[in-house]
């Protein structure tokens, strides 16, 4: 056996021994098993992603819906004046309203009835304003109302309000009709009993405000109508002067309210007209007296004064639209050439100005409320009950039953 062959045998033997040792080691040591073939040892499965925790459902936005039904027959001028001057006080009842921590949306509708200027075929009833969040429109229409002697059909106007408005179907929303007048509830071809049952069947309470003595109201079935629809019965003097207490803060509050108008950016077809309406309702409130201008100013600083239908700041904040989605032709002419970036800066500036004014108004209104409360304590006689007093107490009590906190 030559040297070359012996060398070959030696190498082969060494390789065989080494190979056996390595194979044995794989069997004995599981860590080596991972060195096998891909077929014997498939790749580990990809790690599963941890699923995101489900987001809590967004809380539903509650609604407060109020329909005001006013008798505009010839004897009701005093009632209309009270409604005009005290609309904003009633609205302010819900300035800080919350249901389970969520601010409700306030909608107001307006009907007139008992006016000869409205066709008999319509039951002398007219929808003046459908349920809306645009409170300036409601105010505008209130100041357009005129009285004219006629037939007051309470059952008819309630039926039309129940069937003609877009009422919420949610049980937890506050829905109420306030009907004010002075003639018996029994007039007309539509039975008030049926109308009131129809109303409460849809979760809409009927509150009756009789303009006259309590006894006359009871005899005229105003109290009976309220009981049928889980509402409240009240009697007021439609010709009484609303008790209004001035404060040292009133002039500054009204001034800030006027300054706030400059923070609005009208857009779209309604923009210019709506901005003019805002100014006009400031003037109407001032002319109405009885603290209407101060109450309106407080309303404008509250969550209930929203103008997303015509104001760009509210549109972006409430409807969550983007600046780039705004059509240039919908903007005021002086803003149409701005880039999206510059327009955003302009909108942000107006929002900041408005928020600062609201903050100042809130502080002044707190001081005013304290002053008025102290002055009321000193008054031995607050005067006869008026429309605003009747409505404010009722809406607070009834809203509380829907878990809507107003204070």
C-alpha positions as CSV (number, residue, x, y, z in Angstrom):
1,X,0.0,0.0,0.0
2,X,1.7,3.1,-1.2
3,X,1.9,6.3,0.8
4,X,-0.8,8.1,-1.3
5,X,-3.4,5.4,-0.7
6,X,-2.7,5.3,3.0
7,X,-3.2,9.1,3.1
8,X,-6.5,8.7,1.3
9,X,-7.7,6.1,3.8
10,X,-6.7,8.3,6.8
11,X,-8.6,11.3,5.5
12,X,-11.7,9.1,4.7
13,X,-11.7,7.6,8.2
14,X,-11.3,11.0,9.8
15,X,-14.2,12.4,7.8
16,X,-16.4,9.4,8.7
17,X,-15.7,9.8,12.4
18,X,-16.3,13.5,12.3
19,X,-19.5,13.1,10.4
20,X,-20.9,10.5,12.9
21,X,-20.0,12.8,15.8
22,X,-21.8,15.8,14.1
23,X,-24.9,13.8,13.3
24,X,-25.0,12.4,16.8
25,X,-24.6,15.8,18.2
26,X,-27.6,17.1,16.2
27,X,-29.7,14.3,17.7
28,X,-28.5,15.0,21.2
29,X,-28.6,18.8,21.1
30,X,-31.9,20.3,19.8
31,X,-30.2,23.6,19.2
32,X,-28.4,21.9,16.2
33,X,-31.7,20.7,14.8
34,X,-32.3,24.1,13.4
35,X,-29.5,23.5,11.0
36,X,-31.5,21.0,9.0
37,X,-33.0,21.5,5.6
38,X,-35.8,24.1,4.8
39,X,-38.1,21.1,4.2
40,X,-37.4,19.6,7.6
41,X,-37.4,23.0,9.4
42,X,-39.9,25.5,7.8
43,X,-39.5,29.2,8.6
44,X,-41.2,30.4,11.7
45,X,-44.7,32.0,11.3
46,X,-44.8,35.7,11.2
47,X,-45.6,37.3,14.5
48,X,-49.3,38.4,14.7
49,X,-49.9,42.1,15.2
50,X,-51.6,43.0,18.5
51,X,-55.1,44.2,17.6
52,X,-55.9,47.8,18.5
53,X,-58.3,48.3,21.3
54,X,-61.7,49.2,20.0
55,X,-62.5,52.8,20.2
56,X,-65.3,53.7,22.5
57,X,-68.4,54.7,20.6
58,X,-68.9,58.5,20.2
59,X,-71.6,59.8,22.4
60,X,-74.8,60.8,20.7
61,X,-75.5,64.5,20.4
62,X,-78.8,65.1,22.2
63,X,-81.4,67.6,21.0
64,X,-83.6,70.2,22.7
65,X,-86.6,71.0,20.4
66,X,-89.1,73.7,21.3
67,X,-92.0,74.9,19.2
68,X,-93.6,78.2,20.2
69,X,-97.2,78.6,19.1
70,X,-98.4,82.2,19.5
71,X,-101.9,83.5,19.3
72,X,-101.7,86.5,16.9
73,X,-105.3,87.6,17.1
74,X,-106.1,91.2,17.7
75,X,-105.9,91.2,21.5
76,X,-102.4,89.6,21.7
77,X,-100.0,92.5,21.0
78,X,-98.7,92.3,24.6
79,X,-97.9,88.6,24.2
80,X,-96.0,89.2,21.0
81,X,-94.0,92.0,22.6
82,X,-93.1,89.7,25.5
83,X,-92.0,87.0,23.1
84,X,-89.8,89.4,21.2
85,X,-88.1,90.9,24.2
86,X,-87.6,87.6,26.1
87,X,-86.7,85.1,23.4
88,X,-83.0,85.4,24.3
89,X,-83.7,84.9,28.0
90,X,-85.4,81.6,27.3
91,X,-82.6,80.6,25.0
92,X,-80.1,81.3,27.7
93,X,-81.7,78.7,29.9
94,X,-79.7,76.2,27.8
95,X,-76.5,78.2,27.6
96,X,-74.6,75.6,29.5
97,X,-76.8,72.6,29.1
98,X,-75.3,69.1,29.2
99,X,-76.6,65.6,28.9
100,X,-74.0,63.0,30.1
101,X,-71.4,65.6,29.4
102,X,-72.5,66.4,25.9
103,X,-73.9,69.8,24.9
104,X,-77.3,69.4,23.2
105,X,-78.3,71.1,19.9
106,X,-81.0,73.6,20.5
107,X,-83.7,73.9,17.8
108,X,-86.6,76.4,17.9
109,X,-89.8,76.6,15.7
110,X,-92.4,79.2,15.6
111,X,-96.1,79.1,14.6
112,X,-98.9,81.7,14.7
113,X,-102.5,81.0,14.9
114,X,-105.8,82.9,15.3
115,X,-105.0,85.5,12.7
116,X,-107.6,86.5,10.1
117,X,-104.7,87.2,7.7
118,X,-104.2,83.5,7.3
119,X,-106.7,81.5,5.2
120,X,-109.6,79.8,6.9
121,X,-108.8,76.7,4.9
122,X,-105.5,76.6,6.8
123,X,-107.3,76.9,10.1
124,X,-105.9,80.4,10.5
125,X,-102.6,78.6,11.3
126,X,-99.1,79.3,9.7
127,X,-95.7,77.8,10.3
128,X,-93.6,80.9,10.6
129,X,-90.3,79.1,11.1
130,X,-89.5,75.3,11.1
131,X,-87.2,73.8,13.7
132,X,-83.9,75.5,13.3
133,X,-80.6,76.2,15.0
134,X,-80.5,79.7,13.4
135,X,-81.9,81.7,16.3
136,X,-81.5,85.0,14.3
137,X,-84.1,83.7,11.9
138,X,-86.5,83.0,14.7
139,X,-86.0,86.5,16.1
140,X,-86.4,88.0,12.7
141,X,-89.7,86.3,12.2
142,X,-90.9,87.3,15.6
143,X,-90.4,90.9,14.8
144,X,-92.4,90.5,11.6
145,X,-95.5,89.2,13.3
146,X,-98.6,91.3,13.3
147,X,-101.9,90.8,15.1
148,X,-105.3,90.6,13.4
149,X,-108.5,89.4,15.1
150,X,-109.6,85.9,14.3
151,X,-110.6,82.4,15.4
152,X,-108.1,80.7,17.7
153,X,-108.0,77.0,17.0
154,X,-105.6,75.4,19.6
155,X,-106.3,71.8,18.5
156,X,-105.5,72.7,14.9
157,X,-102.2,74.4,15.5
158,X,-101.0,71.7,17.9
159,X,-101.9,69.0,15.3
160,X,-100.1,71.0,12.5
161,X,-97.0,71.5,14.7
162,X,-96.8,67.8,15.6
163,X,-97.2,66.6,12.0
164,X,-95.4,69.5,10.2
165,X,-92.1,69.6,12.1
166,X,-89.0,67.3,12.0
167,X,-89.2,66.0,15.5
168,X,-86.5,63.7,16.9
169,X,-87.5,60.1,17.5
170,X,-85.0,59.7,20.4
171,X,-86.6,59.2,23.7
172,X,-83.9,61.0,25.6
173,X,-84.3,64.2,23.6
174,X,-86.3,67.1,25.1
175,X,-89.3,67.9,22.9
176,X,-91.9,70.4,23.9
177,X,-94.7,72.6,22.5
178,X,-95.5,75.9,24.2
179,X,-98.8,77.3,23.2
180,X,-100.0,80.8,24.4
181,X,-103.3,82.4,23.9
182,X,-106.5,83.6,25.6
183,X,-109.5,81.9,24.0
184,X,-111.0,78.6,25.1
185,X,-109.0,75.6,24.0
186,X,-112.1,73.9,22.6
187,X,-112.5,76.1,19.5
188,X,-112.2,74.7,16.0
189,X,-113.0,71.4,14.2
190,X,-109.9,69.5,15.5
191,X,-110.5,68.2,19.0
192,X,-107.7,69.4,21.3
193,X,-107.9,66.0,23.1
194,X,-106.9,64.2,20.0
195,X,-104.1,66.7,19.2
196,X,-102.6,66.4,22.7
197,X,-102.7,62.7,22.6
198,X,-101.1,62.7,19.2
199,X,-98.4,64.9,20.6
200,X,-97.5,63.0,23.7
201,X,-97.7,59.8,21.7
202,X,-94.6,61.1,19.9
203,X,-92.9,62.1,23.2
204,X,-93.7,65.8,22.7
205,X,-95.1,67.5,25.8
206,X,-97.6,70.3,25.5
207,X,-97.3,73.3,27.8
208,X,-100.2,75.7,27.9
209,X,-99.8,79.4,28.7
210,X,-103.2,81.1,29.2
211,X,-103.1,84.8,28.9
212,X,-105.6,85.7,31.6
213,X,-106.7,84.5,35.0
214,X,-106.0,81.0,36.2
215,X,-109.7,80.2,36.7
216,X,-110.5,81.3,33.2
217,X,-107.7,79.1,31.9
218,X,-109.0,76.1,33.8
219,X,-112.6,76.7,32.5
220,X,-111.3,77.1,29.0
221,X,-109.6,73.6,29.2
222,X,-106.0,75.0,29.0
223,X,-105.1,73.0,32.1
224,X,-106.8,69.9,30.8
225,X,-104.8,70.1,27.6
226,X,-101.5,70.3,29.5
227,X,-102.4,67.3,31.7
228,X,-103.3,65.2,28.6
229,X,-99.8,65.7,27.2
230,X,-97.6,65.6,30.4
231,X,-97.1,69.4,30.2
232,X,-97.5,72.3,32.5
233,X,-100.3,74.8,32.7
234,X,-99.5,78.5,33.4
235,X,-101.4,81.7,33.5
236,X,-99.8,85.1,32.7
237,X,-100.7,88.7,32.2
238,X,-99.9,89.2,28.5
239,X,-99.9,93.0,29.0
240,X,-97.6,93.1,32.0
241,X,-94.2,94.7,31.7
242,X,-91.3,92.3,32.0
243,X,-89.2,93.0,35.1
244,X,-85.8,94.0,33.9
245,X,-82.9,94.9,36.2
246,X,-80.0,96.9,34.8
247,X,-76.4,96.3,35.9
248,X,-73.1,98.2,35.7
249,X,-71.9,95.7,33.1
250,X,-74.6,96.0,30.5
251,X,-73.0,98.6,28.3
252,X,-69.8,96.7,28.0
253,X,-71.6,93.4,27.3
254,X,-73.6,95.0,24.4
255,X,-70.4,96.6,23.1
256,X,-68.6,93.3,23.0
257,X,-71.6,91.7,21.3
258,X,-71.3,94.2,18.5
259,X,-67.6,93.6,18.2
260,X,-68.2,89.9,17.9
261,X,-70.1,90.4,14.6
262,X,-66.8,91.4,13.0
263,X,-65.4,87.9,13.6
264,X,-67.9,86.3,11.3
265,X,-67.0,85.4,7.7
266,X,-70.1,85.2,5.5
267,X,-69.9,82.6,2.7
268,X,-72.3,81.1,0.2
269,X,-75.6,82.4,-1.1
270,X,-77.0,83.2,2.3
271,X,-73.8,84.7,3.8
272,X,-74.3,88.4,3.1
273,X,-78.1,88.4,4.0
274,X,-77.4,86.4,7.2
275,X,-74.7,88.8,8.3
276,X,-77.1,91.7,7.7
277,X,-79.8,89.7,9.7
278,X,-77.4,89.4,12.6
279,X,-76.9,93.1,12.7
280,X,-80.6,93.7,12.4
281,X,-81.5,91.5,15.3
282,X,-79.0,93.3,17.5
283,X,-81.0,96.5,16.7
284,X,-84.3,94.8,17.3
285,X,-83.2,93.5,20.7
286,X,-82.0,97.0,21.6
287,X,-85.3,98.5,20.5
288,X,-87.3,95.9,22.4
289,X,-85.9,97.1,25.7
290,X,-86.5,95.1,28.9
291,X,-82.9,93.8,28.8
292,X,-83.3,92.0,25.5
293,X,-80.0,93.4,24.1
294,X,-78.1,92.1,27.1
295,X,-79.8,88.7,27.0
296,X,-79.1,88.5,23.3
297,X,-75.4,89.3,23.9
298,X,-75.2,86.4,26.4
299,X,-76.9,84.1,23.9
300,X,-74.3,85.0,21.2
301,X,-71.5,83.9,23.5
302,X,-73.2,80.6,24.3
303,X,-73.0,77.1,22.7
304,X,-76.5,77.6,21.3
305,X,-75.6,80.5,18.9
306,X,-74.4,78.6,15.9
307,X,-74.2,79.9,12.3
308,X,-72.6,77.1,10.3
309,X,-75.1,77.7,7.5
310,X,-73.4,81.0,6.6
311,X,-70.3,81.7,8.8
312,X,-67.0,80.1,7.7
313,X,-65.6,79.8,11.2
314,X,-68.6,77.8,12.5
315,X,-68.8,75.8,9.3
316,X,-65.3,74.5,9.8
317,X,-65.6,74.0,13.5
318,X,-69.0,72.4,13.5
319,X,-69.2,70.6,10.2
320,X,-65.5,69.7,10.1
321,X,-64.9,70.7,6.5
322,X,-61.4,71.5,5.1
323,X,-60.3,74.9,3.7
324,X,-59.4,73.3,0.4
325,X,-63.0,72.1,0.0
326,X,-64.4,75.7,0.1
327,X,-65.3,77.1,-3.3
328,X,-63.6,80.4,-4.0
329,X,-66.8,81.8,-5.4
330,X,-68.6,81.2,-2.1
331,X,-66.1,83.5,-0.3
332,X,-66.4,87.3,0.1
333,X,-64.7,88.9,-2.8
334,X,-61.8,90.3,-0.8
335,X,-60.8,86.7,0.3
336,X,-61.1,84.9,-3.1
337,X,-57.5,85.5,-4.1
338,X,-56.0,84.2,-0.9
339,X,-54.1,80.9,-0.9
340,X,-55.4,78.1,1.2
341,X,-52.6,78.7,3.7
342,X,-53.4,82.4,4.0
343,X,-57.1,81.7,4.2
344,X,-56.5,79.3,7.0
345,X,-54.5,81.9,8.9
346,X,-57.3,84.5,8.4
347,X,-60.0,82.0,9.7
348,X,-57.8,81.1,12.7
349,X,-57.3,84.8,13.5
350,X,-61.1,85.4,13.5
351,X,-61.7,82.3,15.6
352,X,-59.2,83.5,18.2
353,X,-60.8,87.0,18.3
354,X,-64.2,85.5,18.8
355,X,-63.1,83.1,21.5
356,X,-61.4,86.0,23.4
357,X,-64.7,88.1,23.2
358,X,-66.7,85.1,24.4
359,X,-64.4,84.7,27.3
360,X,-64.8,88.4,28.3
361,X,-68.6,88.1,27.8
362,X,-68.7,85.0,30.0
363,X,-66.9,86.8,32.8
364,X,-69.1,89.9,32.6
365,X,-72.3,87.8,32.5
366,X,-71.3,86.1,35.7
367,X,-70.9,89.4,37.4
368,X,-74.1,90.6,35.9
369,X,-76.0,87.5,37.1
370,X,-74.7,88.0,40.6
371,X,-75.8,91.6,40.6
372,X,-79.3,90.9,39.3
373,X,-79.7,88.0,41.8
374,X,-78.9,90.4,44.6
375,X,-81.2,93.1,43.4
376,X,-84.1,90.6,43.0
377,X,-83.7,89.7,46.6
378,X,-84.4,93.3,47.6
379,X,-87.6,93.4,45.5
380,X,-90.6,92.7,47.6
381,X,-92.8,92.2,44.5
382,X,-91.3,90.9,41.3
383,X,-94.5,91.7,39.4
384,X,-96.9,89.5,37.6
385,X,-95.8,86.4,35.9
386,X,-94.8,86.9,32.2
387,X,-94.1,84.7,29.3
388,X,-90.4,84.3,29.9
389,X,-90.8,83.4,33.6
390,X,-93.4,80.8,32.7
391,X,-91.2,79.2,30.1
392,X,-87.9,79.3,31.9
393,X,-89.1,77.4,35.0
394,X,-90.9,74.9,32.9
395,X,-88.1,74.1,30.5
396,X,-85.6,73.7,33.4
397,X,-87.9,71.2,35.2
398,X,-88.8,69.2,32.2
399,X,-85.3,69.1,30.7
400,X,-84.0,67.7,34.0
401,X,-86.3,64.7,33.6
402,X,-84.4,64.0,30.4
403,X,-81.1,64.2,32.3
404,X,-80.3,67.5,30.8
405,X,-78.7,69.7,33.3
406,X,-79.1,73.4,32.7
407,X,-77.0,74.9,35.6
